[in-house]
Amino acid sequence: MPGRKAILTLGVLLLTSPLFGVVMAEAIGYHEPLDLVAEELGLSESDVEWTPLRDYTFPGLPDWLGYIVSGALGVLLILLTGYTLRLVVVGRV
């Protein structure tokens, strides 16, 4: 289980992620490199329907809160994967 400092650091990073992913990106006009390549190839985002968290947003929530929820889900998935691998390799908790 992560220590108190690690949990605090993750919390701060999750809470500040919208500042960099939404506010600052819009302010400087940043676009994801894959979005630029897709645009050059003539691909549209409407062609991709398989992901529930497109562009790190969560349906029904403002963009900034969607970033936090998406980040929390990502962190949880990574921690659960690591915990599961630990159980398999070590054989105990």
C-alpha positions, 0 to 999 in steps of 0.5 A: 500500500502506498505511503501517506506522502505518495497518496498526498502527491497523487492527490495533488497531481490529480487535483492540478491536472486540469490546470495543465490539461484543460486551462493551459492547453487551451491558453497556448493552443496545444494539440495532442500530436496524435490529433494532429496526425489524425487531422493530416490523415483526414480522420475524424474523432467521430470515427472513434466510438469505443472509449467512454472517456474520450479526451479525458472527459467524463460524460455529464461532468465539466472538462476539469472534473472529467480530467480528475476522474479520468486520472483517478481511474488511471491511478486506480487501474495501475495500483490494482494491476501492480497489486495483482502482479504482486499477489501472483509473483509473491503469492501473498499480500 
